Amino acid sequence: MPAGDVETFHRDGSWHNRIEGSSDLLGTYPTREEAVAAGRDEARRRKVEHLVHNLDGTIGERNTYGHDPRDIPG
């Protein structure tokens, strides 16, 4: 994940957003839905990728809101 992407994850009973490469949190939310919405807005604003982690830490969802690095048409 390139530096600057937005990451949504669960820790200590709450959902959080942060910019990859930073330990500073963008926000803490009581529900996954609120955290994902805020993370998506931030990723769109920054034109970067948004990664949403499952409770077990695996990546459950990945969306690109800027330059898509894939070389696959379509």
FENJOSUL-V795057 format. One line per field, one symbol per residue. burial: 1 if it has 16 or more other C-alpha atoms within 10 Angstrom, else 0. Layout:
burial->???
This chain:
burial->00011111110000111111000001011001001101110111001111111000000000011000000000
